[in-house]
Amino acid sequence: MNQRKMFTEKELIKELSSIGRTLKKKLQVYVIGGCSLIFRGRKLSTKDIDVVVLSPADLKIFINTLKSAGYNEIIKMPEEYKKLGASAILRNNNGVQFDVFYKWVCKGLEVTDRMIKRAEFLKKFGNLEIYLITLEDIFLFKGMTERPGDLSDMAVIAGAGINWDVVKEECLLQEKRKIWEVFLVDRLLELEKVHGIHAPILKELKTGAENEMIKEMFISIVKDGKTFKEIADYVKKTLNYSESWPRKELEKLVKKGIIKKEKQGRSYRYRVSKI
């Protein structure tokens, strides 16, 4: 696979200006990737412009505008790009590429109202208004990806000085369509191993991720209803843990209302609560 061209701030401004002139109406887009780092002076070049639009109508307008400006939609992409879940990926003959997202990145991580409120207005290019997602939120997005270079960008962002609590809170407040803590913990461990950067939120997130995985495991085990003996036998077989561990974890989930404990003869039966 040929190495793709990298683009500087000057080249990006030229391209955004051209697209802004092509737009027939005002449109707001939010920049979430390396392009945002360039405009903040934290990176010299990028090969992708990752942007988010907030409505299906804006998505259609922006894609059609890019096509009118000479961009072609890319169908076959490397696996790491497919995992991003872009609504469309378009590239022109000069190699400039737009990854366009509608509200969600990585097939589930939402560009929330909190992120939009934190975003900073950069500039208006004709009818195109560019907002920069904050460094904290870019760090979180890059913590969910597997593209080459994203880990290095995380190191750059961390080195710039960020509010780690914002990263942690946004991760934990995301919808639980996926266990986001697990993805971020893996990336933070890799960041420490490769770049020697320790995230102060790692320990707390790791504990949360472990608890989330335990919860999902027990939900999976008891979803159709199981006795404690059936659960303990399964845990013993798969994890080689004694009965005390599943008993303790089940009681935690019962207290939280996640799992229901029902008397059945001389024993108890556990099932997922209907919430």
N, C-alpha and C positions, 0 to 999 in steps of 0.2 A: 504494500500500500504506500503510495507516494505521500511525502510529508506536505501537509497543507501550508499555505502561506499565512503568515501572521500579519496583523494590521495594527498600525500605530494610532494614537489619538487623532492626529491630523487626518489620516485616511478615514477614520470612523466618522469624524465630524463632516467630512465631505460627503460620505454616503448617507448619513442621516439627513443632511441638508437636502440632498437630491430626493430622498423619499418624502420629506416634508413638503417639498414643492409639488410632488405628484399627488399627495393626498387632497381629496376634494372637500374634506371637512375636518374640523379640529378633532384630534385623537390623543388620548393620554396612554402612554405605555410605561411600564416599570421595568427597569434594567436590573437583572439579578446576578449576573456572572462577572467574568473577567473584564468586560466592557466597563462595568461600574468601578472596578478597581483602577482601571486606566484613568477614568475621569477624576478619581480621587488622588492620582499621582502615586498609586501603590503598585502599578504594573506598567510595563512599557508596551506590550502588544498582546493581542488575542486573535484567535482564529474563528471564534463564534461570538455572535451577539445574542445573548439570551434575554428575551423580553416577555413580559406578562401583560395580557389584556384582561379586562374585568367583565366583559359581556360577550355573548355569542355574536352580537351585531358588530362589535369592535373587532372581534377575531376575523370575521368575514371581510370587513373593510380593509384591515391591515394586510391580510393574505392577498387579496385582489390588487391592492396597491403595490405590493412587492412584485407581483407577477407583471403588472403594468410597467414597473421600473426595470424589467429584464431578469427577474429572478425565476428560477425553475424549482419546482418541488422535488425534493430528494425522497425516493421511495426506499431504496436499499441502504441501510445504515449499519455501522458496527453495533454489536450487542449492547455496549455501554451507553450508546445513544438511545437505543430502543427503550432501555430501562428508565430513561428520563421522562418518557410519556409526553413528549411534545405534541401539540395539536398539529403542527406542521413544521417541517424543516425545509428551508428554501435557500438556494445558493445562486449567485450570478456568475457570469463568465470570468470575472476577476477573482473569484474564489471567496468573496465575502458571503458568510453564511448567517442566516437568522434562524434561531430555534425559538419558535413562537408557542407560548403556553397560554391556556385559558384557565386562570385561577389556581390550577394545581400543577405541581412539579413532582417528578419521581412517582407518578401514578398514585398520588394521594396526599402529599404534603401541601397544605393549603397556603396560598398567599392571603393571609387573614387581614381583617380590618385593622388589627394591631400593627401589622407590617406596613400597611398603606398609610396609617397615621404617622408612623416613624419615618417614612420615605422622605427624601429631600428633592426638591425641584432643582433640576440642573439648568435646562435651557429650552427655549422654544425654537424648533427648526421648521419654519413655515407653519404648517398646520399640525406638526408633530410636537407634542409636549413630552419631554423626557424627565422621568423621575428616577432617582437612584435609591434602590433598597439599601438599608443600612448595612454596615459591615457585619454586625451581629447576625442579621438575617441571611446574608450571603454565606456566612460561615456555616449556618445551619443547613442551608441548601446543599452546599458542597460536602457537608458531612453525610449526605444521603446518596452521593453519586460515586461512580467508579471510573470516570473518565480520566485519562492520563493528564496529569498537571493539576487536578483539583486538590490533591493533598498538599502540593506546593503552595497553591493559592491559600489554603487554610493556614499554612505556616506564615505566609505574608500577612494575612489578616490578624492572626494572633499576635504577631510581632508589632503590629501597628497599635496595639492596645485596645481591647474591646471590653464591653461590660458582659462578663461571663454569665451573670444572673439573667440577663435578657435572653441569651442563647438557651439557657436551661429552662426558663419559664415558658418560652415560646414552644420549645420541644414538648414540654409536659402538657401544654394547653391545646396542642393539636388533637384533632379527632383521632380516636384509636382504631382507625381502619387498618393500621399496621402498628407494630410496636416500635415507635420511632426511637425510643431510648436505646434499644438494642443496636440499631444502625449507627447511631451517633457514638455510642460507647466503643464499638469496633473501630470507628474512624479515629477517635481520640487516642485509643491505644496505639494505633498505627502512627499517628502524628507524633506521639512521644517516642516511639521506637525509631522512626526514620529521621525526625527533625529535632528530637530532644526537647520538645515543648510539652510541658505538663499542664493540663487543663485543671484548674482548681475545682471544677464541677464534676470531674470524672468519678470520684468515689460515690457521691450522692446519686449520680445517674446510673452507675453500675449497680448499686443496691436496688434502685427502682426497676431497672431492666430485669434483674434476676427475679424480683417479686412478680413482675408482669409475666415472665415466662412460666413461673410456677403456677400462677393463676390460670393462664391459658392451658397448661398441661392438665390441671385438675378439672377444668371445665370440659376438656376433651374426654377425659376418663369417665366423668359422671353424667354426661349430657343425657343419656337414656335411663339413668338411675342405677346406682350400684350400692351394695352393702360395703361396710367398712372392710370386711375381710377381702372382698373382691378387689377393692382399691389397694389395700396393703399388699396383697399378693402381687398385683401388677407392679407396684413400686419396687417391691423386693426383687422381682424378676428383671426389671429394666434398669433400676438404679442401684440395687443391692443396699437399700436403706432399711433400717429396722422400722417397726410399727410406730414408734414414737414420732418419727418425722412426719408422715402423712397425717397422723392424728392432730399434731400441732398446726400444720398448715391448713387442714380442713377447718379447724375451729376458727382460724383467722378469717377465712373466706365466709364462714357461716355468720360471724359477727358483722362482717361488712355487707351481708345480705346478698352476696354473689352466689352462694350455694345454700340450698335449703336442706336441713337435717330433719328427717321424719322418723318417728318411732315405728318399728315394724317387728312385732312380736317381742323377743328379748334383745333384739339388736336395732340398729339404725340404718336407714337407707338415705343416701345422698343424691341430690339431683340439682341441676342448674335452676336457679330462681328465675321466675318470669318477671322481668323488670319492665 
